[in-house]
Amino acid sequence: MRGADVTQGSMFSYLTLEEYVPEAHPLRPIREIVNAALREMDETFAAMYADSGRDSTPPEQLLRGLILQSLYGLRSERLLCEQLGYNMLFRWFVGLGLDKGPWDHSTYTKNRDRLIEHEVIRELFSRVLDQAKAKGLLSSEHFSVDGTLIRAWASHKSFVPKDGAPPPSSGSRGNPEVDFKGQKRTNDTHQSKTDPDAKLATKSAKAGAIPAYMGHVLTENRNGLVVDTRLTQANGTAEREAAIEMLAQLPGEARKTVGADKAYDSEAFVEDCRAIKVTPHVAQNTSGRSSRIDQRTTRHPGYEISQFARKLIETVFGDAKQHGILRQVKLRGLAKVELLFTLAATVVNLRRLPKLLAPEPSG
């Protein structure tokens, strides 16, 4: 019998959000990991809000929304909130009931400073990592480090002289045409008027400089999970300085190793590593110079293993840029971009943890 094409909705719904999500959906184990981490953050959330007044949007829901945005590469918080209006999967993950409307996208703008002040994303990153640590998934001795440029939400024409008149412009006031060709521009003489924390930087002599930040990650070599992050202004020494800072904060007194690419083959970095009991397994840079790493290090099998493992760190940046929110950040200022970078690293771990935490099938 042919069914009737009735477009009028029924008055009552007998389906729950849980029934809309397939049992084998990959978001299910991720949601369990996230919820376990959020339960451990209850004291932090309590300290963020006043004891009286109108109820706010639950911070747990806001954070689940940010995780969804990074997981699915949604280009804006406005689009995320739009999706929450009709996407049952997103509503289920966030914990938004069928009878409630989504919050306005400006809620994130109003709460962002609060998240930064209480280092909420950093704690979420740590709580997720604690679950991997409890299962013995992290190496305590062997690590890899690398950095990447994060394109800032600023254009070349926003860079104007720190002293003196800006270059001539024409066209509309909102999107002027700026003629800066033929002018020498450096970070010492110029600064972006839209994002003063961004710097002109390039990772290759063959590539043009872009307004950017520098993101740094430290991964452990057992499963390639991110164990620490930093975001700095882009300069010639930021990668090595951030690496030493992260390595120095690793727990334990046992000697450790760190794999890295040729950019870390410098006398200062090698000496700083050895001073904190870390053996630098960095790739040798012999382009017109002698490497700071000699056969005392390269002869050991562990050096080859570190060189293989350290290349896998590129998949962290690939995940965050290709599928996440780091191809070009849409926030301005060091603190806000650092929030996004730490969130992206958390989501990279969340993508990998379900398979690592899953029980092995019985024989």
N, C-alpha and C positions, 0 to 999 in steps of 0.2 A: 504494500500500500504506500502510495506516495505521501511524503511528509509535507506539511503546509509551510510555505515560506513566510513565516511570521517574524516581523522585525521588532515588534513591541516587546520590551523586556518584561520578565515576570516580576511580581512584587517581592518575592522572597527568593533568596539563594540558599541552596542546601549544600554547596561545595565550600570547603575551607581552602585557604591559600596553600596549605600543605598538600592538598590533593591536586593542585595545579602543577606541582614540581615532580618530575619523574624520580623514582627511587635512586637511579644510577646517575643523576645529574652531577657533574663535577663541582657545582657550587655547594653541594651538601657537606662534604668533608671540610671544605674551606670555611663554611659558616660555623661548623663545630669548633674549629681551631680559633676563629675570631671570637666567638662567644665565650670560650674558656679564658681567653686573654682579657676580654672586657670585664668579666666577673672579678678578676684580680685587681682591676683598676677602680674599684668602687670608692675607695678613700680619696683618690685623686679627683674623681667626678664630684664628690661631696664638697671638696674644698673650692671648686670652681664657681659655685653658685651661692647666692644668698639663701638664708633660711626662710625668708618670707617673700611674698609677691606672687605674680602670675607664673604658672608652671611653664617652663621652657620646653623646647623640643629636646627630647632625651639625647644627651651626648652620644650614647651608644648608637642611636639611629643615625646621627650625623656622621659618625665614623664609619659605620657600615656603608653609608652612601658614598663616602670618599673612596673606600676600597672598591666599590662597584665602578666608580668613575675611572679608576686606574686599571682595573681588570679589563674593562671593555673599551678603554681608550676614548671615553666620551670627552668631547672637546671643551665642555664648559659645565659649570654647576647648574646653569640655567637648563641645559639639555638633560642633565641628570634628574632634576626636579620634574621636568616634563615627562620623562620616562616613568617616574614613580606614579604619575597619574593614571597610566593605563597598562604598564608592564607588570603582570602578575608575578613573574619571577623576581623582579627587582623589589616589589612590595614584600614578598616573602622573605627575601634575604635581609632587608632592612628591618623588618618587623612592623610594618605599617599595615594596619587592619583594613579590610575592604570598606569599612564604613567611615574611614578617615581620609581627608584630602592630604596631599603632600604639602610640606612646608615651602615657603617662598625661597627662591634661590638666594635672596639677600640675607637669609639666616646664616649662611656660611660667612658672608662678609662681616656680619655683626659678631660672630663667634671666633673668627680666625685669630684675633689678638689673644683671646682667652686660651685657645689651644696652644699658641706659641708660648705664652707666659708660663703655663703649667707643663710645658714639654710633653704634651699628651701623645703626639705621634711618636716621639722617641721612646716613651714608655710602652706604647703598643708594640713597637718594633722589638723591644726587649722581652715583653711578655710572650710574644709569639716564639721568639728564639729560645726562651726557657723551656718550651714544650719539646723542642728538638733536643735540647741539652739533657732533659730528663730521660729521654730515650737513647742516650748515648750516640747521637747522630753527628756530633761535632768533634773535630780533631782539636786537641789542645796543644799541638806542637807544630803543625805544618799549615802555613797560610800563604795566600797570594794577595797582591795589592795592585791597584791600577786606578787611573783617573780618566775622566772624559769631559769634553766640553758640553755644557748645557746652554743651548741657545736662549738668550734673554728675550723678554718681551719689549724689545727696543729696536729701532731701525738705525741704519748708518747715518741718516740725515738728522737723527736726534743728537749726534755728537757735535758739540759746538765748542769753540775755544773757552777755556776757563777764564782767560783774560782777553779782553778785546771784543770786537764786534763779531756776531755770528756771520756765516757766509750768506750771500744774497739769496733770496728766495722769491718765487713767483707762484701764481696759481691760487687755489682756494686756501682759506685760512686754516681749515681743518686738516687738509692734506697738501701742504705746500711742496713745491718742487725746489729742492735745494741743490745748488751747483757747488759741489765740493771737490770735483775732479781736478787733479793736478796739485792739490794741497797735501802736505805731509801732516798726517794726524797720528798722534801717539797718546797713550794714556796719561803721560805727564802733562801734555798741553791741552787735551780735549776731555770732555766728560758728557755723558748722555744726560739730557735734560729731563727725560722721561723715567730713566732708571739709573740714578747716579752710581749705584753699586756695581753695575755691569761694566766689564772691561772689554776692549778690543783684543781678541786672542785668536790664535790658530794652532792646530796640532801638527801642521805640516808646512814646510817652506813653499810647497807647490800650491797651497790653498790660500785663499784670501782670508783676512781677519774678519771675525764676526763679533757682534756684541754678545758676551757670554759670561757664564760662571764656570767654575771647575768643580765637578763632583768626584768624590773619592770613595771607594769601597774596599773593605778588607774581607776576604772570604776564607773559609777554612777548606782544606783540600780533601776532606773525606767525602763530602757530598756537594761541595760547591755552594754552601749556604752563606749568605752575607752575615757577618758577625759585627760589623761596625761601618759607619758612614760619616763622611764630613762633606760640607759644602763650603767652598772658599771663593774669593775673588780669583780670577785667572791671572797668573803671572808665571814667570819662568821657574820658580822654586816651589810653587804650591803643592805639586804632586808629592815631592819628597818630604816636605815639612809635614803634610797631613798624614803621610804614611808612618813617619816616626811617632807622631802623636797617637795614632791608633795602636801601633805595635806596643808602645810603652804602657798602654792601659790594659793589655792582655793579662789575665790572672795567671798565677803560678810562677814558680821560680825556675822551672826546668828550661833548658835551652830550646829555642824555637828556630824554625826556618821560615823565610819569606821569599816567594818567587815574584819576579817583576820583570818588566821589559827593559830595553836599553836606556830608556830615559832615566832610570834609577842607577845607572852605572856611573856614579860620581864618588869622589873621595869622601866628601862630607857625609853622604848617605851611608856608605859602607862603614865608615867609622862610627857613626851614630847608631847603626844597627848593632854592631859588635859591643858597643858600650852598654846596651840594654839586653845583652845575651841573646841576640837574634842573629843567626847566620844568614847573610844576604845571598840568596840564590838568584841573582839578577842576570839577565842576558848580557853577554859581553858586547860592549860598544868599541869596535876597533877601527872606526872610520877616521883615519888620519891621527889616531892616538892609540895609546895602550890602555887596555881594560884595567879597572881597579879590582877585578876578580881574577885570580890566578889559579894554577893547577891544584893548589891546596884545597880549593873548593870544588872545582869542576871535575876532579878525578873521581869523586864519590858518586855512586849510583843515585843517591838522593837528589843530586843536582839535576840530573836528567828528568827525574820524576817531577821535581818542582817546575821545570821548564815546560813540561807537558801540562801540568795542572794549572799553571798560571794563565795559559791561553783560554781556559774555560771561563775566565772572569768576563771575557767579552760578551758571553751570552747574557750576563746580567744587564749590561748596557743595551744589548740588542732587544731583550724583552721589554725593558722600560721605555725604549724609544720607539720601537716598531709597534708594540701592542699597547703601551701605556701612555703616560702623560709627559714624557721628558723630551720629545723631539723638539718642542719649543714650549717653554713654560709660559703660562698666561698670568702670572703674578709678578710683581715687581718688588725688589728689595731682598737683601741677603737672607733675612729671617724667614720671609714667606717662601722663598724658593727652596730654602733648606727644609722646610716642612714638606714640600712636594717631593723633594729628593728622598727623604727618609721614608715617606709614604710609599714611593715607588719601590724602594728596596724591600720594604715590608711585604708588598704584594708579590715581588719576585719570589721571596721565601714561601709565601702562601701558595703560589702555583706549584712549588716543588714538594712541599711537606706532605700532602695527602698520600702520595705513593710511598714516601719514606716512612710514614707513620702507620701505614696499612699493615695489618697482621699478615704474616706469611701464610700462604695456603697450606693446609695440612695435607700430608702425604696420603 
